[in-house]
Every structure is written in structure tokens, then in C-alpha cells.
Amino acid sequence: MSRPLIAANWKMHLGRAEEALGLVRRIRHPLGRIDGVEVVVCPPFTVLPLLAEVLGPSPIALGAQNMHWAERGAHTGEVSPSMLAGLCQYVILGHSERRATGGSTEDDAAINRKLKAAFGVGLIPIVCVGESGEQREAGATDDVVRSQVSLALAGLEPDQARRCVIAYEPVWAIGSGRPATAAEANRIIALSVRGAVAEGFGEEVAQAARVLYGGSVLPDNIAAFTAMPDIDGALVGGASLGPEFVELVLRVSAER
Ligand code: PGA
């Protein structure tokens, strides 16, 4: 199994220089001493250049939380792939909080364009998929997740599909304090996420792609997820906003 990947999704928090620097100064040295876990911090755009400069070549990688697929043009308020390429290594795409309100700039076709554009400038996408509470109750989880995965990855080269990071984040588990059980998350990831990758690109690629779980991950429950055979790490929101993030990453390292 590959080295676990823990990605911090700061969302619309810590976007002012002093608050972002405050947290990064507290966590960078302790995180640097933890072996065997890859850490990616995804701050708001406003502090990405600053953190890129402060971290320099560091064991902590950086990611953006979104980008547009177009390289330039009349897209007021958007950020293009090459604007990010020199600043970070990863980009979160298709987060459910964006899919919910983004209309045609966040539908499956748009997310697919964004993935291709990310690879075009050498960024690794962290593409988010997951069913809503209603879809889950209707028994549609497998269909929803499979379709989101296959539409997001459609038309990629097999080598790109292999390098994708896919975050399975059930919408009902995000920020709710009600995570999926580790067994349930592992089951959906094996069946629906890796199943859809295997359909498009073959079993070998499906096993090689890194798949994270996200949704109410905490220091106290992270090890149960990363102990699962099909879960390669986590996308962490609330628990990434303070020094407890170090504790969370330590638990992953200790469990290996
Ligand atoms: P949460 O968010 O850890 O606060 O549930 C996860 C996410 O939205 O990526």
C-alpha cells in the first residue's frame, strides 16, 4: 500500500496572512518530524502564494481548493490552472460544497474539464465524490458514486487516472459530526470508487489510484479509516484548522 495522504481542506477559513501563518508556524516542525505520511494543506487562494514562499521545499505540500478549466479569458473572479501551477502541487476539484451551488461550472462535465486542465499544468487533482443523505436513503449510493467517478475521469490517459486522488466524501457526513463507519466507507470505496475506475481503466489502475475518505474525520477516528485496506488517507475539514491536525497525522503514522 502507498504512503497515506492526509489533505487539509481549510475551506473559507484562515485566509488572512497572520492567521494562516500562525497555524503553519505551529504545525510545520511537528509535522516535518512525522514519518511515512504525506501531508497536503489546501488554504484559501489569498494565502497560497504566501504559504508557498514560507514553506519552500518542505515535506508539507500545498493544494488549492478549486480552479477554472480555462487558461485565460472573460471569467471574472476565477483562477486558472497555470496561475496555480507554480504555487502548489494539488487542487481539490468538485467538492460537494461547490457542486451544490456551482451550476454549470461545477457539474460533472465541468469537473472533467478541470481534471484534464489540472494534468495539463502538472497539478494532481483531488476530486471529490459522494452521495447526499437523500440519495443514501433511496439506496442510490453506488449509482451516484460510480457515475461521479466515471464522469470525472472520462477521457483521461490511464497514467493520469492512476495519479488521481479521489476523495469519497458522503455529503451527509461532512461537518456533521456523523462520519461514515470505517467499514462502510471502505465498502463504498472498494465497490463504487475503485469499481468505476476499474471499468474505465482496468483493475491495476483502480488499485493504484489513491482514494481518501472525508467527512467528520477527527484525531480520534482517523486510525480506523486508514487501517482499512482500500482507504489511502483522508480529506479533513474542521479538524485541520488547529494544532489538533498534528495529532491526527500522528495517529496515522503510529498506526502504520
Ligand atoms: P469535515 O469536512 O472534516 O469538516 O467534515 C471535510 C470536507 O468537507 O472536505
py3Dmol code that shows the C-alpha trace and the ligand (Angstrom):
import py3Dmol

protein = """\
ATOM      1  CA  MET A   1       0.000   0.000   0.000  1.00  0.00           C
ATOM      2  CA  SER A   2       1.159   3.533  -0.799  1.00  0.00           C
ATOM      3  CA  ARG A   3       2.107   6.129   1.806  1.00  0.00           C
ATOM      4  CA  PRO A   4      -1.104   7.522   3.338  1.00  0.00           C
ATOM      5  CA  LEU A   5      -2.107  11.013   2.241  1.00  0.00           C
ATOM      6  CA  ILE A   6      -3.776  13.436   4.644  1.00  0.00           C
ATOM      7  CA  ALA A   7      -5.139  16.574   2.988  1.00  0.00           C
ATOM      8  CA  ALA A   8      -6.285  19.596   4.999  1.00  0.00           C
ATOM      9  CA  ASN A   9      -9.215  21.460   3.453  1.00  0.00           C
ATOM     10  CA  TRP A  10      -9.234  24.840   5.175  1.00  0.00           C
ATOM     11  CA  LYS A  11     -12.333  25.915   3.212  1.00  0.00           C
ATOM     12  CA  MET A  12     -13.068  29.647   3.752  1.00  0.00           C
ATOM     13  CA  HIS A  13     -11.037  29.852   6.963  1.00  0.00           C
ATOM     14  CA  LEU A  14      -7.553  31.162   7.819  1.00  0.00           C
ATOM     15  CA  GLY A  15      -7.449  33.248   4.651  1.00  0.00           C
ATOM     16  CA  ARG A  16      -5.727  36.242   6.211  1.00  0.00           C
ATOM     17  CA  ALA A  17      -1.947  36.234   6.267  1.00  0.00           C
ATOM     18  CA  GLU A  18      -1.478  36.390  10.021  1.00  0.00           C
ATOM     19  CA  GLU A  19      -3.929  33.581  10.808  1.00  0.00           C
ATOM     20  CA  ALA A  20      -2.604  31.266   8.092  1.00  0.00           C
ATOM     21  CA  LEU A  21       0.985  31.896   9.172  1.00  0.00           C
ATOM     22  CA  GLY A  22       0.006  31.427  12.806  1.00  0.00           C
ATOM     23  CA  LEU A  23      -1.183  27.883  12.197  1.00  0.00           C
ATOM     24  CA  VAL A  24       1.540  26.939   9.728  1.00  0.00           C
ATOM     25  CA  ARG A  25       4.240  28.060  12.175  1.00  0.00           C
ATOM     26  CA  ARG A  26       2.723  25.838  14.859  1.00  0.00           C
ATOM     27  CA  ILE A  27       2.362  22.719  12.746  1.00  0.00           C
ATOM     28  CA  ARG A  28       5.212  22.694  10.252  1.00  0.00           C
ATOM     29  CA  HIS A  29       8.021  21.441  12.513  1.00  0.00           C
ATOM     30  CA  PRO A  30       5.984  18.771  14.343  1.00  0.00           C
ATOM     31  CA  LEU A  31       4.577  17.572  11.000  1.00  0.00           C
ATOM     32  CA  GLY A  32       8.055  17.515   9.490  1.00  0.00           C
ATOM     33  CA  ARG A  33       9.122  15.012  12.152  1.00  0.00           C
ATOM     34  CA  ILE A  34       6.317  12.546  11.375  1.00  0.00           C
ATOM     35  CA  ASP A  35       7.392   9.731   9.106  1.00  0.00           C
ATOM     36  CA  GLY A  36       5.521   7.896   6.441  1.00  0.00           C
ATOM     37  CA  VAL A  37       2.551  10.243   5.918  1.00  0.00           C
ATOM     38  CA  GLU A  38       2.166  12.699   3.038  1.00  0.00           C
ATOM     39  CA  VAL A  39       0.513  15.968   4.152  1.00  0.00           C
ATOM     40  CA  VAL A  40      -1.150  18.488   1.838  1.00  0.00           C
ATOM     41  CA  VAL A  41      -2.522  21.811   3.112  1.00  0.00           C
ATOM     42  CA  CYS A  42      -5.217  23.461   0.947  1.00  0.00           C
ATOM     43  CA  PRO A  43      -5.689  27.069   2.112  1.00  0.00           C
ATOM     44  CA  PRO A  44      -7.779  29.830   0.514  1.00  0.00           C
ATOM     45  CA  PHE A  45      -6.306  31.400  -2.651  1.00  0.00           C
ATOM     46  CA  THR A  46      -5.478  34.600  -0.779  1.00  0.00           C
ATOM     47  CA  VAL A  47      -2.674  32.969   1.225  1.00  0.00           C
ATOM     48  CA  LEU A  48      -1.457  30.362  -1.248  1.00  0.00           C
ATOM     49  CA  PRO A  49       1.447  32.481  -2.593  1.00  0.00           C
ATOM     50  CA  LEU A  50       2.494  33.417   0.940  1.00  0.00           C
ATOM     51  CA  LEU A  51       2.475  29.823   2.164  1.00  0.00           C
ATOM     52  CA  ALA A  52       4.296  28.665  -0.966  1.00  0.00           C
ATOM     53  CA  GLU A  53       7.053  31.151  -0.118  1.00  0.00           C
ATOM     54  CA  VAL A  54       7.164  30.373   3.598  1.00  0.00           C
ATOM     55  CA  LEU A  55       7.121  26.591   3.203  1.00  0.00           C
ATOM     56  CA  GLY A  56       9.515  26.488   0.252  1.00  0.00           C
ATOM     57  CA  PRO A  57      10.712  22.955  -0.406  1.00  0.00           C
ATOM     58  CA  SER A  58       9.089  21.288   2.585  1.00  0.00           C
ATOM     59  CA  PRO A  59       7.526  17.956   3.492  1.00  0.00           C
ATOM     60  CA  ILE A  60       4.180  19.813   3.577  1.00  0.00           C
ATOM     61  CA  ALA A  61       2.706  20.053   0.078  1.00  0.00           C
ATOM     62  CA  LEU A  62       0.163  22.705  -0.901  1.00  0.00           C
ATOM     63  CA  GLY A  63      -3.115  22.466  -2.760  1.00  0.00           C
ATOM     64  CA  ALA A  64      -5.782  24.886  -3.997  1.00  0.00           C
ATOM     65  CA  GLN A  65      -9.479  24.352  -3.280  1.00  0.00           C
ATOM     66  CA  ASN A  66     -10.725  24.911  -6.833  1.00  0.00           C
ATOM     67  CA  MET A  67      -9.757  26.313 -10.216  1.00  0.00           C
ATOM     68  CA  HIS A  68     -11.325  27.119 -13.575  1.00  0.00           C
ATOM     69  CA  TRP A  69     -10.594  24.880 -16.568  1.00  0.00           C
ATOM     70  CA  ALA A  70      -9.834  27.765 -18.943  1.00  0.00           C
ATOM     71  CA  GLU A  71      -6.359  29.207 -19.214  1.00  0.00           C
ATOM     72  CA  ARG A  72      -7.474  32.839 -19.614  1.00  0.00           C
ATOM     73  CA  GLY A  73     -10.409  34.922 -20.692  1.00  0.00           C
ATOM     74  CA  ALA A  74     -13.541  36.643 -19.525  1.00  0.00           C
ATOM     75  CA  HIS A  75     -14.080  34.650 -16.304  1.00  0.00           C
ATOM     76  CA  THR A  76     -14.364  37.281 -13.618  1.00  0.00           C
ATOM     77  CA  GLY A  77     -13.285  36.028 -10.225  1.00  0.00           C
ATOM     78  CA  GLU A  78     -11.855  32.736 -11.466  1.00  0.00           C
ATOM     79  CA  VAL A  79      -8.327  31.337 -11.108  1.00  0.00           C
ATOM     80  CA  SER A  80      -6.703  29.465 -13.995  1.00  0.00           C
ATOM     81  CA  PRO A  81      -4.656  26.243 -13.916  1.00  0.00           C
ATOM     82  CA  SER A  82      -1.349  27.916 -14.772  1.00  0.00           C
ATOM     83  CA  MET A  83      -1.887  30.612 -12.120  1.00  0.00           C
ATOM     84  CA  LEU A  84      -1.736  27.771  -9.604  1.00  0.00           C
ATOM     85  CA  ALA A  85       0.915  25.621 -11.212  1.00  0.00           C
ATOM     86  CA  GLY A  86       3.904  27.391  -9.657  1.00  0.00           C
ATOM     87  CA  LEU A  87       2.280  27.703  -6.240  1.00  0.00           C
ATOM     88  CA  CYS A  88       1.005  24.266  -5.339  1.00  0.00           C
ATOM     89  CA  GLN A  89       1.092  20.598  -6.294  1.00  0.00           C
ATOM     90  CA  TYR A  90      -2.555  19.602  -5.761  1.00  0.00           C
ATOM     91  CA  VAL A  91      -6.007  21.032  -6.428  1.00  0.00           C
ATOM     92  CA  ILE A  92      -9.298  19.962  -4.855  1.00  0.00           C
ATOM     93  CA  LEU A  93     -11.977  19.684  -7.547  1.00  0.00           C
ATOM     94  CA  GLY A  94     -15.711  19.050  -7.342  1.00  0.00           C
ATOM     95  CA  HIS A  95     -16.123  19.461  -3.592  1.00  0.00           C
ATOM     96  CA  SER A  96     -19.783  18.934  -2.680  1.00  0.00           C
ATOM     97  CA  GLU A  97     -19.989  22.451  -1.238  1.00  0.00           C
ATOM     98  CA  ARG A  98     -19.184  23.732  -4.742  1.00  0.00           C
ATOM     99  CA  ARG A  99     -21.278  21.181  -6.642  1.00  0.00           C
ATOM    100  CA  ALA A 100     -24.286  22.244  -4.541  1.00  0.00           C
ATOM    101  CA  THR A 101     -24.331  25.820  -5.797  1.00  0.00           C
ATOM    102  CA  GLY A 102     -21.975  25.969  -8.783  1.00  0.00           C
ATOM    103  CA  GLY A 103     -24.447  25.146 -11.563  1.00  0.00           C
ATOM    104  CA  SER A 104     -22.778  24.539 -14.913  1.00  0.00           C
ATOM    105  CA  THR A 105     -19.327  25.462 -13.587  1.00  0.00           C
ATOM    106  CA  GLU A 106     -19.473  22.564 -11.122  1.00  0.00           C
ATOM    107  CA  ASP A 107     -21.391  19.845 -12.942  1.00  0.00           C
ATOM    108  CA  ASP A 108     -19.798  16.525 -13.914  1.00  0.00           C
ATOM    109  CA  ALA A 109     -18.724  17.805 -17.351  1.00  0.00           C
ATOM    110  CA  ALA A 110     -17.093  20.908 -15.854  1.00  0.00           C
ATOM    111  CA  ILE A 111     -15.297  18.830 -13.235  1.00  0.00           C
ATOM    112  CA  ASN A 112     -13.999  16.547 -16.000  1.00  0.00           C
ATOM    113  CA  ARG A 113     -12.632  19.579 -17.877  1.00  0.00           C
ATOM    114  CA  LYS A 114     -10.975  20.786 -14.695  1.00  0.00           C
ATOM    115  CA  LEU A 115      -9.264  17.426 -14.143  1.00  0.00           C
ATOM    116  CA  LYS A 116      -7.841  17.471 -17.665  1.00  0.00           C
ATOM    117  CA  ALA A 117      -6.712  21.079 -17.240  1.00  0.00           C
ATOM    118  CA  ALA A 118      -5.043  20.233 -13.917  1.00  0.00           C
ATOM    119  CA  PHE A 119      -2.997  17.446 -15.508  1.00  0.00           C
ATOM    120  CA  GLY A 120      -2.216  19.834 -18.369  1.00  0.00           C
ATOM    121  CA  VAL A 121      -0.187  22.019 -15.987  1.00  0.00           C
ATOM    122  CA  GLY A 122       1.169  19.216 -13.797  1.00  0.00           C
ATOM    123  CA  LEU A 123      -1.245  19.560 -10.862  1.00  0.00           C
ATOM    124  CA  ILE A 124      -2.641  16.446  -9.175  1.00  0.00           C
ATOM    125  CA  PRO A 125      -6.425  16.648  -8.754  1.00  0.00           C
ATOM    126  CA  ILE A 126      -8.114  15.617  -5.529  1.00  0.00           C
ATOM    127  CA  VAL A 127     -11.556  15.002  -6.951  1.00  0.00           C
ATOM    128  CA  CYS A 128     -14.456  14.763  -4.502  1.00  0.00           C
ATOM    129  CA  VAL A 129     -17.414  12.414  -4.913  1.00  0.00           C
ATOM    130  CA  GLY A 130     -20.176  11.305  -2.565  1.00  0.00           C
ATOM    131  CA  GLU A 131     -23.886  10.791  -2.153  1.00  0.00           C
ATOM    132  CA  SER A 132     -26.319  13.051  -0.317  1.00  0.00           C
ATOM    133  CA  GLY A 133     -28.347  11.842   2.657  1.00  0.00           C
ATOM    134  CA  GLU A 134     -31.431  11.515   0.460  1.00  0.00           C
ATOM    135  CA  GLN A 135     -29.588   9.510  -2.167  1.00  0.00           C
ATOM    136  CA  ARG A 136     -28.243   7.243   0.523  1.00  0.00           C
ATOM    137  CA  GLU A 137     -31.721   6.635   1.967  1.00  0.00           C
ATOM    138  CA  ALA A 138     -33.008   5.874  -1.519  1.00  0.00           C
ATOM    139  CA  GLY A 139     -30.327   3.192  -1.901  1.00  0.00           C
ATOM    140  CA  ALA A 140     -28.627   5.136  -4.714  1.00  0.00           C
ATOM    141  CA  THR A 141     -25.126   5.449  -3.197  1.00  0.00           C
ATOM    142  CA  ASP A 142     -23.416   3.010  -5.540  1.00  0.00           C
ATOM    143  CA  ASP A 143     -25.007   4.517  -8.676  1.00  0.00           C
ATOM    144  CA  VAL A 144     -24.268   8.109  -7.656  1.00  0.00           C
ATOM    145  CA  VAL A 145     -20.658   7.498  -6.677  1.00  0.00           C
ATOM    146  CA  ARG A 146     -19.874   5.326  -9.711  1.00  0.00           C
ATOM    147  CA  SER A 147     -21.320   7.879 -12.066  1.00  0.00           C
ATOM    148  CA  GLN A 148     -19.463  10.808 -10.446  1.00  0.00           C
ATOM    149  CA  VAL A 149     -16.184   8.902 -10.638  1.00  0.00           C
ATOM    150  CA  SER A 150     -16.565   7.760 -14.245  1.00  0.00           C
ATOM    151  CA  LEU A 151     -17.700  11.184 -15.495  1.00  0.00           C
ATOM    152  CA  ALA A 152     -14.896  12.981 -13.630  1.00  0.00           C
ATOM    153  CA  LEU A 153     -12.204  10.690 -15.071  1.00  0.00           C
ATOM    154  CA  ALA A 154     -13.706  10.243 -18.560  1.00  0.00           C
ATOM    155  CA  GLY A 155     -11.140  10.552 -21.334  1.00  0.00           C
ATOM    156  CA  LEU A 156      -8.054  10.709 -19.090  1.00  0.00           C
ATOM    157  CA  GLU A 157      -4.954   8.761 -20.080  1.00  0.00           C
ATOM    158  CA  PRO A 158      -4.571   5.644 -17.912  1.00  0.00           C
ATOM    159  CA  ASP A 159      -1.435   7.141 -16.399  1.00  0.00           C
ATOM    160  CA  GLN A 160      -3.412  10.248 -15.369  1.00  0.00           C
ATOM    161  CA  ALA A 161      -6.204   8.146 -13.880  1.00  0.00           C
ATOM    162  CA  ARG A 162      -3.594   6.291 -11.851  1.00  0.00           C
ATOM    163  CA  ARG A 163      -2.259   9.574 -10.422  1.00  0.00           C
ATOM    164  CA  CYS A 164      -5.700  10.957  -9.482  1.00  0.00           C
ATOM    165  CA  VAL A 165      -6.576  11.276  -5.846  1.00  0.00           C
ATOM    166  CA  ILE A 166     -10.273  10.566  -5.310  1.00  0.00           C
ATOM    167  CA  ALA A 167     -11.912  11.685  -2.061  1.00  0.00           C
ATOM    168  CA  TYR A 168     -15.045   9.774  -1.131  1.00  0.00           C
ATOM    169  CA  GLU A 169     -16.981  12.252   0.997  1.00  0.00           C
ATOM    170  CA  PRO A 170     -20.580  11.326   1.768  1.00  0.00           C
ATOM    171  CA  VAL A 171     -22.319  14.711   1.834  1.00  0.00           C
ATOM    172  CA  TRP A 172     -24.268  13.805   4.990  1.00  0.00           C
ATOM    173  CA  ALA A 173     -21.017  13.140   6.849  1.00  0.00           C
ATOM    174  CA  ILE A 174     -19.333  16.468   6.055  1.00  0.00           C
ATOM    175  CA  GLY A 175     -19.200  18.843   9.013  1.00  0.00           C
ATOM    176  CA  SER A 176     -21.988  16.897  10.722  1.00  0.00           C
ATOM    177  CA  GLY A 177     -20.055  15.096  13.441  1.00  0.00           C
ATOM    178  CA  ARG A 178     -21.554  11.885  11.978  1.00  0.00           C
ATOM    179  CA  PRO A 179     -18.807  10.163   9.986  1.00  0.00           C
ATOM    180  CA  ALA A 180     -19.466   7.044   7.961  1.00  0.00           C
ATOM    181  CA  THR A 181     -18.214   3.946   9.724  1.00  0.00           C
ATOM    182  CA  ALA A 182     -14.793   2.899   8.516  1.00  0.00           C
ATOM    183  CA  ALA A 183     -16.245  -0.388   7.266  1.00  0.00           C
ATOM    184  CA  GLU A 184     -18.968   1.354   5.277  1.00  0.00           C
ATOM    185  CA  ALA A 185     -16.539   3.865   3.762  1.00  0.00           C
ATOM    186  CA  ASN A 186     -14.193   1.037   2.814  1.00  0.00           C
ATOM    187  CA  ARG A 187     -17.040  -0.895   1.214  1.00  0.00           C
ATOM    188  CA  ILE A 188     -18.182   2.038  -0.974  1.00  0.00           C
ATOM    189  CA  ILE A 189     -14.602   2.875  -1.916  1.00  0.00           C
ATOM    190  CA  ALA A 190     -13.823  -0.710  -2.947  1.00  0.00           C
ATOM    191  CA  LEU A 191     -17.127  -1.295  -4.730  1.00  0.00           C
ATOM    192  CA  SER A 192     -18.124   2.039  -6.238  1.00  0.00           C
ATOM    193  CA  VAL A 193     -14.997   4.222  -6.418  1.00  0.00           C
ATOM    194  CA  ARG A 194     -12.417   1.611  -7.388  1.00  0.00           C
ATOM    195  CA  GLY A 195     -15.112  -0.301  -9.272  1.00  0.00           C
ATOM    196  CA  ALA A 196     -15.752   2.690 -11.535  1.00  0.00           C
ATOM    197  CA  VAL A 197     -12.029   3.292 -12.075  1.00  0.00           C
ATOM    198  CA  ALA A 198     -11.599  -0.393 -12.965  1.00  0.00           C
ATOM    199  CA  GLU A 199     -14.415  -0.202 -15.517  1.00  0.00           C
ATOM    200  CA  GLY A 200     -12.742   2.710 -17.266  1.00  0.00           C
ATOM    201  CA  PHE A 201      -9.052   1.923 -16.863  1.00  0.00           C
ATOM    202  CA  GLY A 202      -8.625  -1.631 -15.617  1.00  0.00           C
ATOM    203  CA  GLU A 203      -8.025  -3.229 -12.259  1.00  0.00           C
ATOM    204  CA  GLU A 204      -4.357  -2.300 -11.983  1.00  0.00           C
ATOM    205  CA  VAL A 205      -5.081   1.437 -12.313  1.00  0.00           C
ATOM    206  CA  ALA A 206      -8.042   1.101  -9.913  1.00  0.00           C
ATOM    207  CA  GLN A 207      -5.765  -0.357  -7.256  1.00  0.00           C
ATOM    208  CA  ALA A 208      -3.003   2.199  -7.836  1.00  0.00           C
ATOM    209  CA  ALA A 209      -5.209   5.332  -7.592  1.00  0.00           C
ATOM    210  CA  ARG A 210      -5.226   6.869  -4.119  1.00  0.00           C
ATOM    211  CA  VAL A 211      -8.665   7.075  -2.532  1.00  0.00           C
ATOM    212  CA  LEU A 212      -9.316   9.144   0.578  1.00  0.00           C
ATOM    213  CA  TYR A 213     -12.262   9.225   2.955  1.00  0.00           C
ATOM    214  CA  GLY A 214     -13.668  12.599   4.074  1.00  0.00           C
ATOM    215  CA  GLY A 215     -16.474  13.671   6.399  1.00  0.00           C
ATOM    216  CA  SER A 216     -16.112  14.413  10.134  1.00  0.00           C
ATOM    217  CA  VAL A 217     -12.641  12.904  10.399  1.00  0.00           C
ATOM    218  CA  LEU A 218     -11.034  13.590  13.812  1.00  0.00           C
ATOM    219  CA  PRO A 219      -7.853  12.595  15.642  1.00  0.00           C
ATOM    220  CA  ASP A 220      -9.961  10.010  17.480  1.00  0.00           C
ATOM    221  CA  ASN A 221     -11.400   8.254  14.446  1.00  0.00           C
ATOM    222  CA  ILE A 222      -8.749   8.670  11.740  1.00  0.00           C
ATOM    223  CA  ALA A 223      -6.852   5.464  12.512  1.00  0.00           C
ATOM    224  CA  ALA A 224      -9.967   3.347  11.964  1.00  0.00           C
ATOM    225  CA  PHE A 225     -10.226   4.711   8.416  1.00  0.00           C
ATOM    226  CA  THR A 226      -6.572   4.446   7.457  1.00  0.00           C
ATOM    227  CA  ALA A 227      -6.449   0.883   8.818  1.00  0.00           C
ATOM    228  CA  MET A 228      -8.892  -0.141   6.086  1.00  0.00           C
ATOM    229  CA  PRO A 229      -7.386  -1.875   3.048  1.00  0.00           C
ATOM    230  CA  ASP A 230      -8.992   0.385   0.432  1.00  0.00           C
ATOM    231  CA  ILE A 231      -8.596   3.754   2.208  1.00  0.00           C
ATOM    232  CA  ASP A 232      -5.329   5.565   1.471  1.00  0.00           C
ATOM    233  CA  GLY A 233      -5.859   8.620   3.684  1.00  0.00           C
ATOM    234  CA  ALA A 234      -8.322  11.397   4.449  1.00  0.00           C
ATOM    235  CA  LEU A 235      -9.553  14.821   3.402  1.00  0.00           C
ATOM    236  CA  VAL A 236     -10.011  16.733   6.641  1.00  0.00           C
ATOM    237  CA  GLY A 237     -12.019  19.938   7.108  1.00  0.00           C
ATOM    238  CA  GLY A 238     -12.788  21.124  10.650  1.00  0.00           C
ATOM    239  CA  ALA A 239     -10.025  19.103  12.338  1.00  0.00           C
ATOM    240  CA  SER A 240      -7.382  20.663  10.081  1.00  0.00           C
ATOM    241  CA  LEU A 241      -7.889  24.209  11.382  1.00  0.00           C
ATOM    242  CA  GLY A 242      -5.900  23.930  14.602  1.00  0.00           C
ATOM    243  CA  PRO A 243      -2.929  22.186  16.204  1.00  0.00           C
ATOM    244  CA  GLU A 244      -5.033  19.003  16.642  1.00  0.00           C
ATOM    245  CA  PHE A 245      -4.222  18.412  12.977  1.00  0.00           C
ATOM    246  CA  VAL A 246      -0.719  17.355  14.088  1.00  0.00           C
ATOM    247  CA  GLU A 247      -2.280  14.847  16.482  1.00  0.00           C
ATOM    248  CA  LEU A 248      -4.432  13.490  13.651  1.00  0.00           C
ATOM    249  CA  VAL A 249      -1.424  12.960  11.380  1.00  0.00           C
ATOM    250  CA  LEU A 250       0.490  11.355  14.283  1.00  0.00           C
ATOM    251  CA  ARG A 251      -2.286   8.811  14.749  1.00  0.00           C
ATOM    252  CA  VAL A 252      -1.977   7.809  11.102  1.00  0.00           C
ATOM    253  CA  SER A 253       1.768   7.424  11.417  1.00  0.00           C
ATOM    254  CA  ALA A 254       1.521   5.466  14.689  1.00  0.00           C
ATOM    255  CA  GLU A 255      -0.961   3.018  13.229  1.00  0.00           C
ATOM    256  CA  ARG A 256       1.314   2.026  10.291  1.00  0.00           C
TER     257      ARG A 256
END
"""
ligand_1 = """\
9
PGA
P -15.152 17.958 7.714
O -15.036 18.407 6.159
O -13.880 17.197 8.034
O -15.251 19.247 8.468
O -16.352 17.096 7.822
C -14.473 17.564 5.203
C -14.562 18.205 3.820
O -15.548 18.894 3.529
O -13.644 18.021 2.998
"""
view = py3Dmol.view(width=600, height=400)
view.addModel(protein, "pdb")
view.setStyle({"model": 0}, {"cartoon": {"style": "trace"}})
view.addModel(ligand_1, "xyz")
view.setStyle({"model": 1}, {"stick": {}})
view.zoomTo()
view.show()
